Amino acid sequence: MDDSGRYVARHVTSLPKSGIRDFFAIVSKMRDAVSLGIGEPDFVTPFHIREAAMNALEKGRTSYTDNRGTSQLREEISRYVAKHYGPEYDPENEILVTIGVSEALDILLRATLNPGDKVLYHEPCYVSYAPSVTLCHAEPVPVRTTSADQFALDPAALRAAWQPGCKVLVINFPTNPTGGTADRAKLQEIAKFAIEKDLLVASDEIYSELTFNGDHVSIASLPGMRDRTVFLHGFSKAFAMTGFRIGYACGPAAVIDGMLKVHQYGIMCASIISQEAAVEALRNGRDSMLHMRDKYRERRDFIVRRFNELGLPCHLPRGAFYAFPDITSTGMDSLTFAQKLLEQQKVAMVPGTAFGSAGAGFCRASFSTSYERIHEAGERIARFLDTIRRG
Amino acid sequence: MNSVLKLLLEGEALDTQQLGKILGLGPDAIERELAELRRQGVLLGMRPVLNPSFEAERRVRAVIEIKIRPEGIGGFDGIAERISSFEQVESCYLMSGGYDLLVVVTADNLYKVAGFVHERLARIEGVQGTSTHFFLRAYKKDGFVVTAEGVRRDQPSVSP
């Protein structure tokens, strides 16, 4: 009998398993399932980017790099961020290349939190935020967002959730899983609040290129925010490079320096092959990115219209590639709905509660897939709803 | 571009019912759009894209480069139209460069292609010379990669 569990730390034992993993286990065994559960682009990385990686291998560029990432990549990141987001960061000491935003957020939290500190974040949100905070012996403080305002973060709700001891605010616009965005006015209010409460803002902008309505605004570009914001970004979503595992953090030098310490002991450096590919993505990837964004927008319009036709109210997500329909009219909770839909019609959607309790009553459907699959999923969901409504 | 045409060009196998649902139009509206595209001569027809290895077991395909002398029966166009009228000819293009017409033909076997070249093409007035190349293996066709492995993705079916 395996009783090695006694060695596992208490705060790790108490972490809930990701709700997505249970689903993954069921779906992966199922033949002819239609999965709307995939949180990554349904595109292969553009060829010229893959070619840059192949070129790195051919040229024998397979060594460690500077802990911070290659100077070439940091310089490209600096240019890219200044051009598309506004703030200027010094490649020398204000930019750190990481293993995706996941690592960037993790080391940011580890570099800044003391045990007992509190971290504000808005829910529903990406599955790792609360666990990453817990792993730092700190306390996650969720702020609920609702479909009433398309899951934008309401500054009043943020103020209400604040408690003494809050040190960091994590924001993610456009949001996984809701597609929520924040316009300049809203961000200004959030920024004002962050300044008032002396919060460090971790801004996960991984979906920012995939903004369909209006321009994406980074909170780091607002007055007074550059030096209290760590801008987190990566290549996975915009350039369909999830498997390259490459991202970056830009922020004030002292915070980046703290993160660098955690990074250099834990990770050493990101893969040089991925770094070479990332340089190519930033230099020449814009056209392919815009092409993919157009495809997402068209599929979004289709899937959202379908959900609404089917009587599952769904707001039009302004960014990212997820629809987040309200399934409460079925009388089921999110998990039951997702399970029954999978069992009866073999369609995989992720229950909203996997993204926090604020996701109750919703399910996430990725529209980063073919029209054929979205159409087929729509037909199957229609049949599923038919049987419930009749029964 | 016409939204129906744009969707068709994505290469997914969608019937009018599906096209209609995706574009928020009824199947009748899709039929009308398709009829209009045909009427304008934009859409010539629709065919499935078959895996060339499936086709290769049944048919052989060749490209033939043809040099012609544009005199007599209506110049280049006259000869090209005459060649295009053979049912073995899948496509026919006027080309720049070292030869004039590029013709793609399919037939049951190599001998039938040879027969077509010698007995039909070579006898057409104005045809000066031909050069025939047989297709051996396809790696990509009409935008679809058809190598043995294709593009393999070990993508999980659910991910955060």
Chai-1 contact restraints between the chains, C-beta under 6 A:
chainA,res_idxA,chainB,res_idxB,connection_type,confidence,min_distance_angstrom,max_distance_angstrom,comment,restraint_id
A,I20,B,V158,contact,1.0,0.0,6.0,A-B,restraint_1
A,I20,B,P160,contact,1.0,0.0,6.0,A-B,restraint_2
A,F23,B,V158,contact,1.0,0.0,6.0,A-B,restraint_3
A,F24,B,P156,contact,1.0,0.0,6.0,A-B,restraint_4
A,F24,B,V158,contact,1.0,0.0,6.0,A-B,restraint_5
A,V27,B,S157,contact,1.0,0.0,6.0,A-B,restraint_6
A,V27,B,V158,contact,1.0,0.0,6.0,A-B,restraint_7
A,S28,B,S157,contact,1.0,0.0,6.0,A-B,restraint_8
A,S35,B,S157,contact,1.0,0.0,6.0,A-B,restraint_9
A,G37,B,V158,contact,1.0,0.0,6.0,A-B,restraint_10
A,I38,B,S159,contact,1.0,0.0,6.0,A-B,restraint_11
A,G39,B,S159,contact,1.0,0.0,6.0,A-B,restraint_12
A,G39,B,P160,contact,1.0,0.0,6.0,A-B,restraint_13
A,E40,B,S159,contact,1.0,0.0,6.0,A-B,restraint_14
A,V44,B,V151,contact,1.0,0.0,6.0,A-B,restraint_15
A,V127,B,P160,contact,1.0,0.0,6.0,A-B,restraint_16
A,F302,B,I22,contact,1.0,0.0,6.0,A-B,restraint_17
A,R305,B,G24,contact,1.0,0.0,6.0,A-B,restraint_18
A,A348,B,V158,contact,1.0,0.0,6.0,A-B,restraint_19
A,S370,B,E12,contact,1.0,0.0,6.0,A-B,restraint_20
A,Y371,B,E12,contact,1.0,0.0,6.0,A-B,restraint_21
A,Y371,B,I22,contact,1.0,0.0,6.0,A-B,restraint_22
A,E372,B,E12,contact,1.0,0.0,6.0,A-B,restraint_23
A,H375,B,Q18,contact,1.0,0.0,6.0,A-B,restraint_24
